[in-house]
Amino acid sequence: MAKEVNEEKQGIEVKIEEALRSRIQHFKENADSFTLERVRRLIEEDLELEKYALDVHKRFIKQILEK
């Protein structure tokens, strides 16, 4: 069970990272006006997730953006 949860978490993190990378240019162009919350909402839309679904991944998303 724990292995399945870990694999699921890794799977969503891969999808999040891919979605973030696909929007890098957009984020660079709008760097002065975007917030981490807005980034999460955009990625949720891109991945067709429910609003607030990525809030539990705040730390991961921030780490990816800081790279």
Backbone as CSV, one residue per row, in Angstrom:
resi,resn,N_x,N_y,N_z,CA_x,CA_y,CA_z,C_x,C_y,C_z
1,MET,0.827,-1.205,0.000,0.000,0.000,0.000,0.866,1.262,0.000
2,ALA,1.852,1.308,0.893,2.724,2.484,0.947,3.488,2.646,-0.355
3,LYS,3.870,1.533,-0.952,4.589,1.576,-2.229,3.707,2.183,-3.312
4,GLU,2.427,1.815,-3.330,1.488,2.346,-4.318,1.310,3.851,-4.149
5,VAL,1.202,4.295,-2.915,1.040,5.726,-2.636,2.279,6.482,-3.092
6,ASN,3.462,5.931,-2.799,4.707,6.573,-3.210,4.813,6.645,-4.730
7,GLU,4.440,5.568,-5.425,4.472,5.560,-6.886,3.485,6.569,-7.462
8,GLU,2.312,6.674,-6.834,1.309,7.644,-7.289,1.834,9.064,-7.114
9,LYS,2.472,9.321,-5.965,3.039,10.646,-5.698,4.111,10.974,-6.723
10,GLN,4.976,10.022,-7.013,6.029,10.248,-8.004,5.424,10.500,-9.377
11,GLY,4.349,9.792,-9.698,3.691,9.973,-10.989,3.135,11.370,-11.159
12,ILE,2.463,11.872,-10.133,1.894,13.222,-10.231,3.015,14.256,-10.261
13,GLU,4.099,14.010,-9.532,5.208,14.958,-9.542,5.860,15.036,-10.919
14,VAL,5.944,13.920,-11.618,6.480,13.924,-12.986,5.572,14.752,-13.882
15,LYS,4.266,14.573,-13.744,3.309,15.335,-14.553,3.390,16.826,-14.236
16,ILE,3.516,17.150,-12.957,3.631,18.553,-12.547,4.883,19.168,-13.160
17,GLU,5.997,18.461,-13.048,7.257,18.989,-13.576,7.182,19.198,-15.085
18,GLU,6.591,18.259,-15.796,6.438,18.405,-17.247,5.560,19.609,-17.586
19,ALA,4.468,19.779,-16.835,3.570,20.909,-17.079,4.269,22.235,-16.785
20,LEU,5.057,22.272,-15.715,5.805,23.489,-15.393,6.809,23.816,-16.492
21,ARG,7.510,22.810,-16.957,8.510,23.031,-18.013,7.850,23.534,-19.300
22,SER,6.658,23.052,-19.581,5.976,23.492,-20.804,5.528,24.951,-20.710
23,ARG,5.453,25.476,-19.502,5.020,26.868,-19.304,6.168,27.808,-18.941
24,ILE,7.389,27.331,-18.991,8.539,28.141,-18.576,8.564,29.499,-19.270
25,GLN,8.379,29.523,-20.562,8.422,30.792,-21.298,7.330,31.739,-20.802
26,HIS,6.145,31.210,-20.570,5.032,32.018,-20.052,5.403,32.610,-18.693
27,PHE,5.994,31.792,-17.827,6.375,32.274,-16.503,7.459,33.346,-16.596
28,LYS,8.418,33.169,-17.486,9.482,34.161,-17.651,8.915,35.485,-18.142
29,GLU,7.999,35.417,-19.093,7.406,36.634,-19.651,6.549,37.375,-18.636
30,ASN,5.983,36.646,-17.685,5.078,37.247,-16.703,5.626,37.157,-15.286
31,ALA,6.935,37.088,-15.155,7.573,36.871,-13.856,7.209,37.929,-12.818
32,ASP,6.982,39.147,-13.270,6.687,40.218,-12.317,5.254,40.175,-11.800
33,SER,4.406,39.358,-12.398,3.000,39.371,-11.985,2.442,38.012,-11.555
34,PHE,3.250,36.954,-11.595,2.683,35.675,-11.201,2.994,35.355,-9.745
35,THR,2.122,34.594,-9.138,2.319,34.116,-7.775,2.365,32.594,-7.825
36,LEU,2.863,31.994,-6.772,2.896,30.535,-6.727,1.486,29.957,-6.769
37,GLU,0.545,30.670,-6.167,-0.842,30.206,-6.226,-1.347,30.208,-7.669
38,ARG,-1.054,31.273,-8.393,-1.481,31.353,-9.805,-0.812,30.256,-10.638
39,VAL,0.431,29.964,-10.343,1.125,28.873,-11.038,0.383,27.560,-10.805
40,ARG,0.021,27.298,-9.557,-0.708,26.051,-9.252,-2.028,25.991,-9.999
41,ARG,-2.764,27.116,-10.038,-4.054,27.112,-10.739,-3.864,26.830,-12.235
42,LEU,-2.840,27.424,-12.838,-2.575,27.192,-14.261,-2.231,25.731,-14.530
43,ILE,-1.403,25.167,-13.681,-0.998,23.772,-13.872,-2.187,22.842,-13.638
44,GLU,-3.035,23.181,-12.677,-4.257,22.383,-12.474,-5.110,22.385,-13.737
45,GLU,-5.240,23.544,-14.356,-6.005,23.627,-15.608,-5.338,22.795,-16.698
46,ASP,-4.019,22.922,-16.814,-3.287,22.175,-17.840,-3.449,20.666,-17.660
47,LEU,-3.438,20.216,-16.412,-3.529,18.782,-16.122,-4.970,18.309,-15.929
48,GLU,-5.905,19.246,-16.108,-7.333,18.954,-15.949,-7.642,18.373,-14.566
49,LEU,-7.080,19.029,-13.552,-7.319,18.647,-12.165,-8.319,19.612,-11.545
50,GLU,-8.886,19.201,-10.427,-9.798,20.084,-9.707,-9.009,21.239,-9.101
51,LYS,-9.687,22.369,-8.956,-9.069,23.528,-8.332,-8.619,23.146,-6.921
52,TYR,-7.459,23.599,-6.531,-6.816,23.347,-5.238,-6.189,21.952,-5.122
53,ALA,-6.266,21.134,-6.172,-5.710,19.779,-6.110,-4.196,19.789,-5.904
54,LEU,-3.536,20.829,-6.372,-2.079,20.875,-6.262,-1.585,21.613,-5.024
55,ASP,-2.480,22.077,-4.195,-2.057,22.791,-2.994,-1.194,21.913,-2.087
56,VAL,-1.437,20.611,-2.086,-0.628,19.705,-1.263,0.786,19.543,-1.830
57,HIS,1.002,20.032,-3.041,2.312,19.933,-3.692,3.018,21.290,-3.758
58,LYS,2.618,22.227,-2.905,3.194,23.576,-2.913,4.719,23.549,-2.855
59,ARG,5.243,22.815,-1.902,6.687,22.785,-1.685,7.413,22.234,-2.916
60,PHE,6.880,21.162,-3.492,7.490,20.557,-4.674,7.500,21.544,-5.841
61,ILE,6.377,22.208,-6.072,6.275,23.165,-7.177,7.256,24.317,-6.978
62,LYS,7.355,24.807,-5.764,8.293,25.895,-5.476,9.729,25.449,-5.749
63,GLN,10.075,24.233,-5.350,11.428,23.717,-5.591,11.735,23.651,-7.082
64,ILE,10.786,23.189,-7.868,10.992,23.086,-9.316,11.186,24.476,-9.918
65,LEU,10.383,25.433,-9.496,10.490,26.788,-10.044,11.803,27.469,-9.658
66,GLU,12.335,27.114,-8.506,13.582,27.728,-8.056,14.803,27.173,-8.781
67,LYS,14.664,26.035,-9.446,15.806,25.427,-10.162,16.270,26.283,-11.296
